[in-house]
């Protein structure tokens, strides 16, 4: 086995030490601040407009908290060497502290992603009525939960004892294998893809108003961007594992940027999905097409049930009284309140029973 090349020499005196730490910190705090704004908008929508808070909302809040933990961990990592060349840091003193902060960032990364994905799956369960879609969502939610329990357990058993992760003087009796981490990464990317592929068969047939359709397309575009980020991060990980880098504190900067995007973008997407009531209240013209189209081909929809209330969402209740005006909570809507599953009175009875539950 060939030995690693020596780490780079320290930067000569009189030359400014290269340091990517300010960029890392700026990227971390900027993206987290954007996530904070969207979570705040979601909470305002749920508390003040919809007046209903559910498990999906709690999940996204805790996801944001763990994203803050990741941001704080990155800040500490940069204070102790991350973003600098190895030759420019005091390895015996700074490296253990940086590794301890790195382990904590790994824990926060795992928990934040798990909660943001869980939040999206729980949201799907509130808007899906088709039985196959709900069953698929339950299966996907189970995979997300179980795979992330496994991932979290692997983080806590990264080494046994855990202190051996950052303290070279402590011998490790067990270390989680690389095969386990690759499997966990595969599950993470797979669930990313499934989460954003699942609604497509339901959304494509919908005849949405142009502006609303643009929002839905934008949500899915951002969603698949998350998948791209995960894949890009995987490529970098494969390259790093294939050729261990003695100057990883500097060359790992790119991976850190992708990690920051991967952790905060799902939070934003999970929140955008719930902001339709907010847009309807403060930007009513944005959704003005909805009311016009929901009236069908009649004269401006006057006197029709479709025009008496908002269009049904994928998960709205076809049996509800159309005269009761309720603000839609999701962007994915069906223009007319037709039975979504099974047809006729039988399907409506199933929906009525679900509403009572």
C-alpha positions as a Markdown table, in Angstrom:
| # | Residue | x | y | z |
|---|---|---|---|---|
| 1 | Unk | 0.0 | 0.0 | 0.0 |
| 2 | Unk | 1.5 | 3.3 | -1.0 |
| 3 | Unk | 2.0 | 5.9 | 1.6 |
| 4 | Unk | 0.2 | 9.3 | 1.5 |
| 5 | Unk | 2.1 | 12.2 | 0.2 |
| 6 | Unk | 3.4 | 14.6 | 2.9 |
| 7 | Unk | 1.1 | 17.5 | 3.9 |
| 8 | Unk | 1.8 | 20.9 | 2.4 |
| 9 | Unk | 4.4 | 23.0 | 4.0 |
| 10 | Unk | 3.4 | 26.1 | 6.1 |
| 11 | Unk | 2.8 | 29.3 | 4.1 |
| 12 | Unk | 6.0 | 31.3 | 4.0 |
| 13 | Unk | 6.3 | 34.3 | 6.3 |
| 14 | Unk | 5.1 | 37.5 | 4.7 |
| 15 | Unk | 2.5 | 35.8 | 2.6 |
| 16 | Unk | -1.2 | 35.9 | 3.6 |
| 17 | Unk | -2.3 | 32.5 | 4.8 |
| 18 | Unk | -5.0 | 31.1 | 2.5 |
| 19 | Unk | -8.2 | 30.8 | 4.5 |
| 20 | Unk | -11.6 | 29.8 | 3.1 |
| 21 | Unk | -13.2 | 29.9 | 6.6 |
| 22 | Unk | -14.9 | 33.3 | 6.1 |
| 23 | Unk | -16.6 | 32.0 | 2.9 |
| 24 | Unk | -17.7 | 28.8 | 4.7 |
| 25 | Unk | -19.2 | 30.8 | 7.6 |
| 26 | Unk | -20.9 | 33.2 | 5.3 |
| 27 | Unk | -22.5 | 30.4 | 3.2 |
| 28 | Unk | -23.6 | 28.5 | 6.3 |
| 29 | Unk | -25.2 | 31.5 | 8.1 |
| 30 | Unk | -26.8 | 32.9 | 4.9 |
| 31 | Unk | -28.5 | 29.7 | 3.8 |
| 32 | Unk | -29.6 | 29.0 | 7.4 |
| 33 | Unk | -31.0 | 32.5 | 7.7 |
| 34 | Unk | -33.0 | 31.9 | 4.5 |
| 35 | Unk | -34.4 | 28.7 | 6.1 |
| 36 | Unk | -35.3 | 30.7 | 9.2 |
| 37 | Unk | -37.3 | 33.1 | 7.1 |
| 38 | Unk | -39.3 | 30.4 | 5.4 |
| 39 | Unk | -39.9 | 28.5 | 8.7 |
| 40 | Unk | -41.2 | 31.8 | 10.2 |
| 41 | Unk | -43.5 | 32.3 | 7.2 |
| 42 | Unk | -44.8 | 28.7 | 7.6 |
| 43 | Unk | -45.4 | 29.1 | 11.3 |
| 44 | Unk | -47.2 | 32.4 | 10.7 |
| 45 | Unk | -49.4 | 30.7 | 8.1 |
| 46 | Unk | -50.2 | 27.8 | 10.3 |
| 47 | Unk | -50.8 | 29.8 | 13.5 |
| 48 | Unk | -52.5 | 33.0 | 12.2 |
| 49 | Unk | -54.2 | 32.0 | 8.9 |
| 50 | Unk | -54.8 | 28.2 | 8.9 |
| 51 | Unk | -54.9 | 28.1 | 12.8 |
| 52 | Unk | -53.8 | 24.6 | 12.9 |
| 53 | Unk | -50.3 | 23.1 | 13.7 |
| 54 | Unk | -49.5 | 19.5 | 13.0 |
| 55 | Unk | -46.6 | 17.0 | 13.3 |
| 56 | Unk | -45.2 | 18.1 | 10.0 |
| 57 | Unk | -44.7 | 21.7 | 11.4 |
| 58 | Unk | -43.0 | 20.4 | 14.5 |
| 59 | Unk | -40.6 | 18.3 | 12.4 |
| 60 | Unk | -39.6 | 21.2 | 10.2 |
| 61 | Unk | -38.9 | 23.4 | 13.3 |
| 62 | Unk | -36.7 | 20.8 | 14.9 |
| 63 | Unk | -35.0 | 20.3 | 11.5 |
| 64 | Unk | -34.2 | 24.0 | 11.6 |
| 65 | Unk | -32.8 | 23.7 | 15.1 |
| 66 | Unk | -30.5 | 20.9 | 14.1 |
| 67 | Unk | -29.5 | 22.9 | 11.0 |
| 68 | Unk | -28.5 | 25.6 | 13.5 |
| 69 | Unk | -26.4 | 23.0 | 15.3 |
| 70 | Unk | -24.7 | 22.2 | 12.1 |
| 71 | Unk | -24.0 | 25.8 | 11.4 |
| 72 | Unk | -22.5 | 26.3 | 14.9 |
| 73 | Unk | -20.4 | 23.2 | 14.4 |
| 74 | Unk | -19.0 | 24.5 | 11.1 |
| 75 | Unk | -18.2 | 27.8 | 12.8 |
| 76 | Unk | -16.2 | 25.9 | 15.4 |
| 77 | Unk | -14.5 | 23.8 | 12.8 |
| 78 | Unk | -13.3 | 26.9 | 10.9 |
| 79 | Unk | -11.9 | 28.3 | 14.1 |
| 80 | Unk | -9.7 | 25.2 | 14.5 |
| 81 | Unk | -8.5 | 24.6 | 11.0 |
| 82 | Unk | -11.2 | 23.9 | 8.5 |
| 83 | Unk | -10.7 | 26.1 | 5.4 |
| 84 | Unk | -6.9 | 26.3 | 5.9 |
| 85 | Unk | -4.1 | 24.2 | 4.6 |
| 86 | Unk | -3.0 | 21.5 | 7.0 |
| 87 | Unk | 0.5 | 23.0 | 7.0 |
| 88 | Unk | -1.0 | 26.2 | 8.5 |
| 89 | Unk | -2.7 | 24.7 | 11.5 |
| 90 | Unk | -1.4 | 23.4 | 14.8 |
| 91 | Unk | -2.4 | 19.8 | 14.2 |
| 92 | Unk | -1.8 | 18.3 | 17.7 |
| 93 | Unk | -3.8 | 21.1 | 19.4 |
| 94 | Unk | -6.4 | 22.1 | 16.8 |
| 95 | Unk | -7.1 | 18.9 | 15.0 |
| 96 | Unk | -8.8 | 17.0 | 17.9 |
| 97 | Unk | -11.1 | 20.0 | 18.6 |
| 98 | Unk | -12.0 | 20.3 | 14.9 |
| 99 | Unk | -12.8 | 16.6 | 14.7 |
| 100 | Unk | -15.1 | 16.8 | 17.8 |
| 101 | Unk | -17.0 | 19.6 | 16.1 |
| 102 | Unk | -17.1 | 17.6 | 12.9 |
| 103 | Unk | -18.7 | 14.7 | 14.7 |
| 104 | Unk | -21.3 | 17.0 | 16.2 |
| 105 | Unk | -22.0 | 18.5 | 12.7 |
| 106 | Unk | -22.5 | 14.9 | 11.4 |
| 107 | Unk | -25.1 | 14.2 | 14.1 |
| 108 | Unk | -26.9 | 17.5 | 13.3 |
| 109 | Unk | -26.7 | 16.8 | 9.6 |
| 110 | Unk | -28.3 | 13.4 | 10.0 |
| 111 | Unk | -31.1 | 14.5 | 12.3 |
| 112 | Unk | -31.9 | 17.7 | 10.3 |
| 113 | Unk | -32.2 | 15.8 | 7.0 |
| 114 | Unk | -34.3 | 13.1 | 8.7 |
| 115 | Unk | -36.8 | 15.6 | 10.1 |
| 116 | Unk | -37.1 | 17.6 | 7.0 |
| 117 | Unk | -37.9 | 14.5 | 4.9 |
| 118 | Unk | -40.3 | 13.3 | 7.6 |
| 119 | Unk | -42.0 | 16.7 | 7.5 |
| 120 | Unk | -42.6 | 16.4 | 3.7 |
| 121 | Unk | -43.9 | 12.9 | 4.0 |
| 122 | Unk | -46.3 | 13.9 | 6.7 |
| 123 | Unk | -47.5 | 16.7 | 4.6 |
| 124 | Unk | -48.1 | 14.3 | 1.7 |
| 125 | Unk | -50.3 | 12.2 | 4.0 |
| 126 | Unk | -52.5 | 15.2 | 4.6 |
| 127 | Unk | -53.0 | 16.0 | 0.9 |
| 128 | Unk | -53.1 | 12.6 | -0.7 |
| 129 | Unk | -56.5 | 10.8 | -0.8 |
| 130 | Unk | -55.8 | 8.1 | -3.5 |
| 131 | Unk | -55.3 | 4.9 | -1.5 |
| 132 | Unk | -52.2 | 3.8 | -3.5 |
| 133 | Unk | -50.5 | 7.1 | -3.0 |
| 134 | Unk | -51.2 | 7.0 | 0.8 |
| 135 | Unk | -49.8 | 3.5 | 1.0 |
| 136 | Unk | -46.8 | 4.4 | -1.0 |
| 137 | Unk | -46.3 | 7.4 | 1.3 |
| 138 | Unk | -46.5 | 5.3 | 4.4 |
| 139 | Unk | -43.9 | 2.9 | 3.0 |
| 140 | Unk | -41.6 | 5.8 | 2.1 |
| 141 | Unk | -42.1 | 7.4 | 5.5 |
| 142 | Unk | -41.2 | 4.1 | 7.1 |
| 143 | Unk | -38.0 | 3.8 | 5.0 |
| 144 | Unk | -37.1 | 7.4 | 5.9 |
| 145 | Unk | -37.6 | 6.8 | 9.6 |
| 146 | Unk | -35.9 | 3.4 | 9.8 |
| 147 | Unk | -32.9 | 4.4 | 7.6 |
| 148 | Unk | -32.3 | 7.5 | 9.7 |
| 149 | Unk | -32.6 | 5.6 | 13.0 |
| 150 | Unk | -29.9 | 3.4 | 11.6 |
| 151 | Unk | -27.9 | 6.4 | 10.5 |
| 152 | Unk | -28.2 | 8.1 | 13.9 |
| 153 | Unk | -27.1 | 4.9 | 15.7 |
| 154 | Unk | -24.1 | 4.7 | 13.3 |
| 155 | Unk | -23.2 | 8.3 | 14.2 |
| 156 | Unk | -23.2 | 7.5 | 17.9 |
| 157 | Unk | -21.2 | 4.3 | 17.3 |
| 158 | Unk | -18.8 | 6.0 | 14.9 |
| 159 | Unk | -16.2 | 4.6 | 17.2 |
| 160 | Unk | -16.5 | 2.8 | 20.5 |
| 161 | Unk | -15.7 | 4.5 | 22.7 |
| 162 | Unk | -16.9 | 7.7 | 20.9 |
| 163 | Unk | -14.1 | 9.8 | 22.3 |
| 164 | Unk | -11.7 | 7.8 | 20.0 |
| 165 | Unk | -13.2 | 9.7 | 17.0 |
| 166 | Unk | -11.3 | 12.8 | 17.9 |
| 167 | Unk | -8.8 | 11.7 | 20.6 |
| 168 | Unk | -6.0 | 9.6 | 19.0 |
| 169 | Unk | -4.8 | 8.6 | 22.5 |
| 170 | Unk | -8.0 | 6.6 | 23.1 |
| 171 | Unk | -8.0 | 3.1 | 21.4 |
| 172 | Unk | -11.2 | 2.2 | 19.5 |
| 173 | Unk | -12.6 | -1.3 | 20.0 |
| 174 | Unk | -15.1 | -0.7 | 17.1 |
| 175 | Unk | -15.4 | 1.6 | 14.1 |
| 176 | Unk | -18.4 | 1.8 | 11.8 |
| 177 | Unk | -17.3 | 0.4 | 8.5 |
| 178 | Unk | -17.2 | 2.4 | 5.3 |
| 179 | Unk | -19.7 | 0.0 | 3.7 |
| 180 | Unk | -22.2 | 1.1 | 6.3 |
| 181 | Unk | -21.8 | 4.8 | 5.5 |
| 182 | Unk | -22.1 | 4.1 | 1.8 |
| 183 | Unk | -25.3 | 2.2 | 2.4 |
| 184 | Unk | -26.7 | 5.0 | 4.5 |
| 185 | Unk | -25.7 | 7.5 | 1.8 |
| 186 | Unk | -27.5 | 5.4 | -0.8 |
| 187 | Unk | -30.7 | 5.3 | 1.3 |
| 188 | Unk | -30.5 | 9.1 | 1.7 |
| 189 | Unk | -30.2 | 9.8 | -2.0 |
| 190 | Unk | -32.8 | 7.1 | -2.8 |
| 191 | Unk | -35.4 | 8.6 | -0.4 |
| 192 | Unk | -34.6 | 12.1 | -1.8 |
| 193 | Unk | -35.6 | 10.9 | -5.3 |
| 194 | Unk | -38.7 | 9.0 | -4.1 |
| 195 | Unk | -40.0 | 11.9 | -2.1 |
| 196 | Unk | -40.1 | 14.2 | -5.1 |
| 197 | Unk | -41.1 | 11.5 | -7.6 |
| 198 | Unk | -44.1 | 10.3 | -5.6 |
| 199 | Unk | -46.4 | 13.2 | -6.3 |
| 200 | Unk | -45.7 | 13.5 | -10.0 |
| 201 | Unk | -48.3 | 11.0 | -11.2 |
| 202 | Unk | -50.9 | 12.9 | -9.2 |
| 203 | Unk | -49.8 | 16.4 | -10.3 |
| 204 | Unk | -49.3 | 15.8 | -14.0 |
| 205 | Unk | -53.0 | 15.2 | -14.8 |
| 206 | Unk | -54.1 | 18.3 | -13.0 |
| 207 | Unk | -55.3 | 21.3 | -15.0 |
| 208 | Unk | -53.9 | 24.0 | -12.7 |
| 209 | Unk | -54.1 | 27.8 | -13.3 |
| 210 | Unk | -50.9 | 29.0 | -15.0 |
| 211 | Unk | -49.5 | 30.9 | -12.0 |
| 212 | Unk | -50.2 | 28.1 | -9.6 |
| 213 | Unk | -48.7 | 25.6 | -12.0 |
| 214 | Unk | -45.6 | 27.7 | -12.1 |
| 215 | Unk | -45.3 | 27.5 | -8.3 |
| 216 | Unk | -45.7 | 23.7 | -8.4 |
| 217 | Unk | -43.1 | 23.4 | -11.1 |
| 218 | Unk | -40.8 | 25.6 | -9.1 |
| 219 | Unk | -41.2 | 23.4 | -6.0 |
| 220 | Unk | -40.4 | 20.3 | -7.9 |
| 221 | Unk | -37.4 | 22.0 | -9.6 |
| 222 | Unk | -36.0 | 22.9 | -6.2 |
| 223 | Unk | -36.7 | 19.4 | -5.0 |
| 224 | Unk | -34.8 | 17.8 | -7.8 |
| 225 | Unk | -32.0 | 20.3 | -7.2 |
| 226 | Unk | -31.7 | 18.8 | -3.7 |
| 227 | Unk | -31.2 | 15.4 | -5.4 |
| 228 | Unk | -28.6 | 16.9 | -7.6 |
| 229 | Unk | -26.8 | 18.4 | -4.5 |
| 230 | Unk | -26.9 | 15.0 | -2.8 |
| 231 | Unk | -25.4 | 13.3 | -5.9 |
| 232 | Unk | -22.7 | 16.0 | -6.3 |
| 233 | Unk | -21.8 | 15.5 | -2.6 |
| 234 | Unk | -21.6 | 11.8 | -3.2 |
| 235 | Unk | -19.2 | 12.2 | -6.2 |
| 236 | Unk | -16.9 | 14.3 | -4.0 |
| 237 | Unk | -17.0 | 11.7 | -1.2 |
| 238 | Unk | -16.2 | 8.9 | -3.7 |
| 239 | Unk | -13.2 | 10.9 | -5.0 |
| 240 | Unk | -12.0 | 11.7 | -1.5 |
| 241 | Unk | -12.2 | 8.0 | -0.4 |
| 242 | Unk | -10.6 | 6.9 | -3.6 |
| 243 | Unk | -7.5 | 9.1 | -3.0 |
| 244 | Unk | -7.1 | 10.2 | 0.6 |
| 245 | Unk | -6.1 | 13.8 | 0.8 |
| 246 | Unk | -3.4 | 15.0 | 3.2 |
| 247 | Unk | -4.7 | 18.5 | 2.8 |
| 248 | Unk | -8.3 | 17.7 | 3.4 |
| 249 | Unk | -8.9 | 20.7 | 5.7 |
| 250 | Unk | -8.5 | 22.9 | 2.6 |
| 251 | Unk | -9.7 | 20.7 | -0.2 |
| 252 | Unk | -12.8 | 19.6 | 1.8 |
| 253 | Unk | -14.2 | 23.2 | 1.5 |
| 254 | Unk | -16.2 | 22.3 | -1.7 |
| 255 | Unk | -17.8 | 19.3 | 0.1 |
| 256 | Unk | -18.7 | 21.6 | 3.0 |
| 257 | Unk | -20.5 | 24.0 | 0.6 |
| 258 | Unk | -22.6 | 21.2 | -0.8 |
| 259 | Unk | -23.4 | 19.9 | 2.7 |
| 260 | Unk | -24.7 | 23.4 | 3.7 |
| 261 | Unk | -27.0 | 23.5 | 0.6 |
| 262 | Unk | -28.2 | 19.9 | 1.2 |
| 263 | Unk | -29.2 | 20.6 | 4.8 |
| 264 | Unk | -31.0 | 23.9 | 4.4 |
| 265 | Unk | -32.7 | 23.6 | 1.0 |
| 266 | Unk | -35.1 | 20.8 | 2.1 |
| 267 | Unk | -36.3 | 23.0 | 4.9 |
| 268 | Unk | -37.1 | 25.7 | 2.5 |
| 269 | Unk | -39.0 | 23.3 | 0.1 |
| 270 | Unk | -41.0 | 21.8 | 3.0 |
| 271 | Unk | -42.1 | 25.3 | 4.0 |
| 272 | Unk | -42.9 | 26.6 | 0.4 |
| 273 | Unk | -45.3 | 23.7 | 0.1 |
| 274 | Unk | -47.5 | 25.2 | 2.9 |
| 275 | Unk | -47.5 | 28.9 | 2.0 |
| 276 | Unk | -50.5 | 29.0 | -0.4 |
| 277 | Unk | -52.8 | 30.5 | 2.3 |
| 278 | Unk | -50.2 | 33.2 | 3.0 |
| 279 | Unk | -50.0 | 34.1 | -0.7 |
| 280 | Unk | -53.8 | 34.1 | -1.0 |
| 281 | Unk | -54.1 | 36.6 | 1.9 |
| 282 | Unk | -51.4 | 39.0 | 1.0 |
| 283 | Unk | -51.1 | 38.5 | -2.8 |
| 284 | Unk | -54.7 | 37.6 | -3.8 |
| 285 | Unk | -54.1 | 38.5 | -7.5 |
| 286 | Unk | -51.4 | 35.8 | -7.6 |
| 287 | Unk | -54.1 | 33.2 | -7.3 |
| 288 | Unk | -56.9 | 35.1 | -9.0 |
| 289 | Unk | -57.0 | 32.7 | -11.9 |
| 290 | Unk | -58.0 | 29.9 | -9.5 |
| 291 | Unk | -61.4 | 31.3 | -8.8 |
| 292 | Unk | -62.1 | 32.0 | -12.5 |
| 293 | Unk | -61.2 | 28.6 | -13.7 |
| 294 | Unk | -62.9 | 26.7 | -10.9 |
| 295 | Unk | -66.2 | 27.9 | -12.1 |
| 296 | Unk | -65.9 | 25.7 | -15.2 |
| 297 | Unk | -67.4 | 26.8 | -18.5 |
| 298 | Unk | -70.4 | 28.6 | -17.0 |
| 299 | Unk | -70.9 | 32.3 | -16.8 |
| 300 | Unk | -68.0 | 33.3 | -14.5 |
| 301 | Unk | -69.0 | 30.3 | -12.4 |
| 302 | Unk | -72.0 | 32.0 | -10.9 |
| 303 | Unk | -74.4 | 29.8 | -9.1 |
| 304 | Unk | -72.1 | 26.8 | -9.4 |
| 305 | Unk | -70.8 | 24.8 | -6.5 |
| 306 | Unk | -67.3 | 25.0 | -7.9 |
| 307 | Unk | -67.3 | 28.7 | -7.7 |
| 308 | Unk | -68.7 | 28.8 | -4.2 |
| 309 | Unk | -65.6 | 27.5 | -2.6 |
| 310 | Unk | -61.9 | 27.0 | -3.3 |
| 311 | Unk | -60.8 | 24.1 | -5.6 |
| 312 | Unk | -60.1 | 20.9 | -3.9 |
| 313 | Unk | -56.5 | 19.9 | -3.2 |
| 314 | Unk | -55.2 | 16.4 | -3.8 |
| 315 | Unk | -56.0 | 15.6 | -0.2 |
| 316 | Unk | -59.1 | 17.7 | 0.3 |
| 317 | Unk | -62.3 | 16.0 | 1.2 |
| 318 | Unk | -64.7 | 15.6 | -1.8 |
| 319 | Unk | -67.6 | 15.2 | 0.6 |
| 320 | Unk | -67.2 | 18.5 | 2.3 |
| 321 | Unk | -69.8 | 21.2 | 1.9 |
| 322 | Unk | -68.7 | 23.3 | -1.1 |
| 323 | Unk | -70.4 | 26.4 | 0.3 |
| 324 | Unk | -68.0 | 26.5 | 3.2 |
| 325 | Unk | -65.1 | 28.6 | 2.1 |
| 326 | Unk | -61.8 | 27.2 | 3.3 |
| 327 | Unk | -58.4 | 28.5 | 2.3 |
| 328 | Unk | -56.4 | 25.8 | 0.4 |
| 329 | Unk | -53.3 | 24.8 | 2.2 |
| 330 | Unk | -51.3 | 23.2 | -0.6 |
| 331 | Unk | -50.3 | 24.4 | -4.1 |
| 332 | Unk | -51.4 | 21.1 | -5.8 |
| 333 | Unk | -55.1 | 21.5 | -6.5 |
| 334 | Unk | -57.8 | 19.7 | -8.6 |
| 335 | Unk | -60.0 | 22.3 | -10.4 |
| 336 | Unk | -63.3 | 20.4 | -9.8 |
| 337 | Unk | -64.5 | 18.6 | -6.6 |
| 338 | Unk | -64.8 | 15.2 | -8.2 |
| 339 | Unk | -64.3 | 11.9 | -6.4 |
| 340 | Unk | -60.7 | 11.0 | -6.4 |
| 341 | Unk | -60.8 | 7.3 | -5.7 |
| 342 | Unk | -63.2 | 4.6 | -6.5 |
| 343 | Unk | -65.9 | 6.8 | -8.0 |
| 344 | Unk | -69.4 | 7.6 | -7.0 |
| 345 | Unk | -71.0 | 7.4 | -3.6 |
| 346 | Unk | -68.6 | 4.6 | -2.4 |
| 347 | Unk | -65.5 | 6.8 | -2.9 |
| 348 | Unk | -67.2 | 9.8 | -1.3 |
| 349 | Unk | -68.2 | 7.6 | 1.7 |
| 350 | Unk | -64.5 | 6.7 | 2.2 |
| 351 | Unk | -63.5 | 10.3 | 2.1 |
| 352 | Unk | -66.3 | 11.3 | 4.5 |
| 353 | Unk | -65.0 | 8.6 | 6.9 |
| 354 | Unk | -61.4 | 9.8 | 6.6 |
| 355 | Unk | -62.6 | 13.4 | 7.4 |
| 356 | Unk | -64.3 | 12.2 | 10.6 |
| 357 | Unk | -61.1 | 10.5 | 11.6 |
